[in-house]
Amino acid sequence: MNLHPPRGNLPEYIKWVTSDARHLPLDDSSFDIAFCNSLIEHLGDWESQLKAANEIKRVAPNYFVETPDKRFPIDPHLFTPFVHWFPKSVQRLIIRNFTTWGLVTRPTSEQIQSLLNEVRFLNKKGMAKLFPDADILTERFLGFPKSLIAIRKGV
């Protein structure tokens, strides 16, 4: 699934679908396996994450869904340690001048608020609630829990 049309011509054997992950224009079991990488944390709230998870499970009996782990000390969107652990009210105050993303892109207040509204990290318990029929694995980097991966196979 993609939010935007492709930037160039694609080979004939690739079908590009532009859609919202919460409402996929696909039949049940359209695929043998679904792969979703670092998407589900961008849906803003639990209800949207649950809708996307249900769509993934609907269109494929097997799946691999990855998301950054809330416990990892570096926010992968801001490229800065610890900021995502602060309350959003504090994040709003420090993102522009005290994060790598803020210093490089100089986001407006609206862009910062949009990011804060969009990103909602999951912990292992939340991932297990979204994907109760999957094994939830933790990918580690230097001992820290970097990513959570829901894997369902064998159907």
C-alpha positions, -999 to 999 in steps of 0.1 A, spaced: 0 0 0 12 35 -8 -2 69 -1 12 84 -32 14 73 -69 47 59 -81 74 84 -91 82 67 -123 72 39 -146 71 4 -130 75 -29 -147 43 -45 -159 45 -73 -132 42 -47 -104 8 -35 -94 9 -2 -75 -20 4 -52 -27 37 -36 -48 34 -5 -52 40 32 -39 10 53 -71 11 74 -93 4 44 -76 -18 18 -93 -21 -15 -85 -58 -16 -103 -91 -13 -99 -113 17 -68 -135 15 -55 -116 -16 -20 -125 -7 -1 -155 8 19 -131 30 18 -94 39 49 -74 47 45 -41 66 75 -22 77 74 9 100 39 19 91 17 11 120 32 37 144 23 64 119 -15 60 122 -20 84 151 -42 65 175 -50 30 188 -83 27 168 -64 34 135 -37 10 144 -63 -17 152 -80 -11 119 -48 -14 99 -38 -46 119 -72 -61 111 -68 -53 74 -34 -69 73 -48 -101 89 -78 -100 65 -58 -98 33 -31 -123 42 -32 -154 64 6 -150 70 23 -117 78 54 -99 89 47 -65 106 76 -44 120 75 -13 141 100 6 161 100 -4 198 89 24 222 118 13 245 146 21 220 164 52 233 167 69 199 136 81 181 139 69 145 119 99 132 138 126 151 172 109 151 176 120 187 178 101 219 151 101 246 128 128 232 100 104 225 99 94 261 88 129 272 52 140 273 40 155 239 37 189 255 75 188 263 83 173 229 65 202 212 88 227 230 121 209 222 117 193 188 126 223 166 158 233 184 170 202 202 166 173 178 185 163 147 154 164 126 144 199 140 178 214 134 181 200 99 146 207 86 135 236 108 99 225 109 71 249 115 48 246 146 22 229 123 47 203 110 58 195 146 22 191 157 14 170 127 43 147 136 32 145 172 -4 136 161 8 110 136 34 90 155 23 66 182 49 41 193 39 6 204 53 -16 232 53 -54 231 20 -56 249 3 -33 224 18 -52 195 5 -85 210 -30 -70 213 -30 -59 177 -17 -93 165 -29 -119 191 -24 -148 166 13 -139 159 46 -145 176 60 -111 187 98 -109 184 121 -82 196 150 -71 173 179 -57 194 207 -33 186 236 -31 210 213 -49 236 185 -23 233 151 -34 220 150 -17 186 120 -31 168 90 -53 174 80 -78 148 47 -97 146 51 -129 126 23 -152 117 32 -182 96 21 -217 89 -15 -212 77 
